[in-house]
Structure formats: C-alpha cells, structure tokens
C-alpha cells in the first residue's frame, strides 16, 4: 500500500504525519524542544492540562500550556468532565495562540478517570458529546480528540465516540488501540482504528506501541490511518519520529551513535535545570527520562541501576559519562569493554 506523508486538520497541514504524543510528566517545553531540534515531528502536543485548574487560574496549568513562538503546529490538550468548564478552559487556551486544541478522552490514570475525565468518558457517549459540543462552540481554531479503543473489552466503542466527535465538529481523531483497562499492557488489537478510519471523513491517527519504522509501517498497513502518534517510543529514542518520517518520505534514515545519545541526554538535563523547585525534582525527572532512554542499549540495564541509585545530579552524570565512553568503544569494535567493567565492579 501507499503510505501517506501528511494529513490536514481543517486548513493545517501536518507534515510529516508523525506526531509527538501528549505525555504527563514528559512532553513539557524542554522535551518538545529536544524533539523539534532533532526533527521529524509534524505536530507536537503538550501534557494534558486540567480544565478546572485553567479556569481557576492555577499558575502551574498555564505553565504547562507554554510553547515557543516558533513551535507550530502545536496542540494543547485539555481534560475534564464538566462541559461548561471545558468550554471556558478552551477559550483560555485559544487566547494563548496554539494551532489546535485537543480533548483528552484517552488518559487511563485513576486520578483523571475518578472524576469522569480522560478515558472514563468512553463509558458515557452523551457526556462526551456534550463536552465536544461545548468546546467546539467556544473556539474558532481546529479541534481534535484523542481516545482509547474503549473503556474495557466489553465496551470497545471508539468508532461510535469518534463518529459523535466528527458530527459535533471535531476535525481529527487519534485512537490508542488499548482500552483503559489495558493500561500499558494488553494484547495488540488495532481493529477499532481501522473501523473508525473507514467510518469517518476526518483524519484518523493511529497510536499505541509505535516505536520505530517497522511498528509505524505496521500501523499504517493494518489500519489505513492518516498518520501515527509516537509516545513512549520518543523517550526511548528521540530520533524515532525523524527516522519514521525519513522512511515515509524515501530519505536516508539517520543512524544514531553513542556520541549523539550522550549529547542529547545531557543536553536535556541542562535544559531542565532551574525548571524545578529543587535539585531533587530535577534529578527525579532526569532519572525518569534516562530510564527510558537507555532501554535497548547494550548493557543499558547496568547504567540504569546506577543512575536510579544516584543521590545527586553530578553522580548521575558521572555514571552516564562513563557509560557513554564505554559505549563509544563498544561501537568501535571493543567487545570486551563492558565485560571488563563488570568484572572490575565484581572484584571490588
């Protein structure tokens, strides 16, 4: 099949059609800058933001919605359960100048679902309709909706909710193949993405375990989707979006070296310094990103353990510097470097 390389949300062209997913505690301004510096994202999205907090003027909510002047197209995602509050939050967000506003109907967290927000809305099509209608009536910029395939396996109704969203004025839909009850596991089933694509006239984006070129192509081929959204795969490999986009467009695919990985990970640390109230907060975020970033790398488990046990930023950086130096030697053909390091640690 021929894979598309773009799609359009009203008059906004998303090219390449590879989207950075909204992720709580991840897709803040520094992380989105990192992805944009590398390239490949046709659209970036903020973390999901509570409509109630926006309405009350909570400073943290407004900070989460910040984006760079040249970050375009950019989608700000909001969540909540009260249509009138969601409408007010959407008006506030629109005044900030984003390209798109997105409604979160996919978050599986207990905190969000407990208040009938996020993926809990999949259980209540009428409330979902009221929220989409209220938000659409409150704004003039494009509106999209992100959802899961259903709340649980007895209620996989993404095609129904997506059709409601389209009829109420949404101009793009993203569907994660998991249900809310799957959380971050479950058995892959993309049928609801395919069914929704066949049913709707607006773009449908496939989401869920899109980690690299093969998984992205599989999503396109099995669902006919208009684009793919990359979530946790972008933390593990910030070049994933670029590599997928290059493949779709028939371009040479960038190969990543240990030097590249060191530069990007330590550059990310520099970018978040000062954004948290304490070194402990900065270190906590850095540990989270480092944990994903080193998965799949040779002997990555060893350095993950050391970083997670680190009590200070310099200690974590020292472990990573040592690891990347060894990884450079390993890539140059020294297959003994990590074994020698393990043997030396065991002898102490």
N, C-alpha and C positions, 0 to 999 in steps of 0.2 A: 504494500500500500504506500501511497504518497503521504508523507508526514508533513503537516503544515508548519510554517515557521513563524506565524503571527496570528493574532486574532484581534478583534475590535470590540471594545466596550463603548457603545454609542459611537462617539467620534474619536475615542482614544485608542490608538494602535498600540498593542502590546507586542513589541518585537525586541528581542526574540521572545517566543512564547514559553519562557521558563520563568517561573515566579518564585520569589523567596516567601516562604510561609510565615504567617504571624506565629511567634512562639513566645510564651510567657517566660520572662527572665532571660531572654536571648536576643530577640530582634529589637534591641534598643538602638539608639543613634550610632554608637561606636561600631556595633556589629554590622549594621546595614552599610556603614561607610566602608568597612572591610570588604564586604561582598561587592559593593559598587566599584571599589578600587581594582579588584580582580576582574570584574566584568561578567557578563552572561545573564544578568537578571533583567528581564524586560519590565518587571514590576516588583517593587519592594513593599512590604507591609509592616506596620507597627505591631507591637504586642497588643493583645486585646485590652480594651480600656473600659472600665465600669461606667455606665451611663449615669448612675446615681452620683458618683464622685465628680463627674464632669459638671453635672447640673449644680452641685453644691459648691463648685469652685475649688475642689481639693487640688492643691498645688502639684502633687505627685501625678495626678491624672493628666494635667496639662503638660507636665514634663515628659510623660510617656508619649504624648502626641507630637513632640517636636520633630522636625525634619529639616534638612538643609535646603537652602533656596534652590539649589540645582538638582535636588532629588526628585526627579519626575520621570515617569509617573510614580506616584506614591499613594498607597491606600491606607487609610486609618480605620482600624476595626474597633467597633464598639459592641458591648453586650449588655443585656438587661432583660427584664420581664414586663415592665410597665410601658405600654405604647407611648403614653404622653411624655414620659421621661426620656425614652429612646429618641423621640422626635426632638425634644429640646437639646439633648446631647448632640444629635446630628447637626442641628443648627449651629451649635457652638463650634463643632469640629469643622463644618463647612467654612466658617469665618477664618479658620486658620490657613485655608488655602490648599488643601490636598486635591489630588486629581480625582480620587474615588473614595467613597465611604462604603465600608463592608460591615455587614451584620454577622455577628458570631452566633451560629447555631450548631457549632461543632465541638466546643470545648467540653472534655469529659470530666473536668475536675469536680470533686464533691462540693467544693465551696461555691462554684458557679451554678451547678445543677441543683443544689439545695434550695436555691432561690428562683428556680424555674427558668434559669438563663442557660446559654450555651446549648448543648445537645439535648437538654431536658425539653426544649421547645419542639423537638421531633415528636414528642408524645402528644402535643397539643396543636394540631394544624390551625385551629381557629385563632388561637393566640398568636401563632406565627404570622398568620395573615394580617391580624390587627397591627402587629409591630411593623411589618414591611409596609403596610399601607400608610401608617403614621409617619414613618421615616421618609418614605417617598414623597409624601405631601409637604414635608418640612424643608426639603432641599431641592436644589436645581442641578447639582452635579451628578455624575453617574453613581448608581447604587448597585452593589453586588452582595451576594450572600454565600457564606461558607457553612457547610453542614457535613454531618456524617451520613452513612447509608441508612441509619435508623437509630433508635434508642437501644434496642436489643434485637435479638434474632427472631423474635416473634412480631416485630414491628419495624421492618426494613422498608421505609416509606419515602426514601429520598426523592424518588421520581414524582411522588404526589406533592411533597412540600416544595420541590423545585418548580413544578408547574404553577403552584399557587404564587410563588415568588415572581415568576415571569409575568403572570397575569396582573400582579399588583405593581409592576413597574421595575422590578429588578432587571439589570442589564447584563448580568453574568453570574454564573453559579460555579462554586468549587465544591467537589464532593470527595471526602475521605472515605475509602472503602470500608474502614472499620465502623462498627456500631459503638455506641457509648459503652456498652457492657464489655466490649473487647478491650477497652482502654488502649494499651500499647502493644497488645498481643493479637490473638485471634488467627483464624485461617483465612488467607487472602481470598477475597471474593469481590471482583470488580463489576459484577453484572449490573448493579444499580447505577453505576456511572454510565455504562453502555446504554441502559434503558432510558436514562434521563437524556443523554445526548440524542437519542432517536426521537424523543418526545418534544424537545424544546427547539426554539428557533434562535435562542441567545447562546453565547459561548458557554461551554461546559469544560471545566478544568479538572483533571484527574490528580488525586492526591493520595499519599499513603505508600511508604516504602519506595519512593522514587529517590534512589541513592546515587545512581550513576547512569551511564549511557545505556547499558542493556535493560535496566529496570524502567528507564524512561521510554525506550522504544517499545517495550512490552506493554506499558500503559497505553500508548498511542494505538498500537496494533489491536489490543483486546477491547478497547472502548470506543475508538474513533474520536477521542476527546480533542478539543481545540488547543490545549496547552497542558503543561504539567506544573505542579507545585512541589517544591523541594523544601522539606522541613529539617528533620534531624540529620539528614544526609549532608546538609550545608554546614553543620557544626563539625561533623567528622571530616569533611573535605570541602572547604570553602571554594575550591575550584570546580566543584561538581556542576554548578549552574553553567559556568563557562564551557566546560567540556561537553555538556549536553547540547548547548547552543551551537558550539562549533560543529559537532557531529550532524545536527539537523541541517545546518547550512553548508555542509560539504567542505568544511575548512579543516586544516590540520589540527589535531587535538593536542592541547598543551600537556606536556609531561612535567610532573612535579618532582622536584628534588628535595633533599633534606635541607638544603640552604633556603629554598623557598619556604618550606614549612617553618623553619626557625624564624625567619624574617616576619612572617605573617603572625605567628602566635605571639612572639614577644612584642611585635608592633601593636597587637591588640591590647596587651597588658598596658603598654604605655598610653594607649588611647582611653582606657577606663580609669587611670589614676586620677583621683580628685572627684570622680562622679559618685563615690560612696562616702558615707559619713566617717568611715574608719578604714584602716588597713585591713582589718578582719573582713569587712564587707567586700573590698576589692579582691582580697585573696579568695574568698568564697566563690565569687563569680569566675575568677580565673581558673580555679580548680575545676569548676563545672565545665568550662569550655575545653580545658586541657584534657579532661577525662574523655570527652567525645573525640577530640582532635587526634589523639594518639591511638585510638582503636583501629585495628587493622594494620598498624605499622609493625615492622619487625621488632620483637621484644618490647612492644609498647606497654605491655602489662607491668613490666618492671618499673618503668618511669612513672606510670600512673600511680602505683603504690607509693612511691617516694614523694610525689607531688601532693597526693592526698594527705600524707602524714606531715607535710611541711607546716611549720608554725609561723613562718614569715614569708613575705614575698621574695626577698633575696635568697632564702633557702630553696624555694620552689624554682626560681630562675636558675640557680646553680645546678640543680638536678637536670633541668631541661637543657641547659648549655652542654653539660657532659653527654647527655643522651644524643643530642643532635650531632655533636662532634663524632661520636661513635657511629651514628647512622650514616654520616658522610663517608667514613672509612668503609663501612659495610657496602654502601652503594658503589664504591670504587673497587670492590672485589675482595676486601679483607673479611673473610667469613669467620674469622676467629675472634673478632673484636668483642662481640657480646658474650661469647663463651668465656673468654679470659676475664671479662668484668665480673661475670657470675662466680667464677672460680675464686677471684680475688675477694669478693664480698663474703663468700662462704668460709674463707680462711681466716677472716677477722674474728 
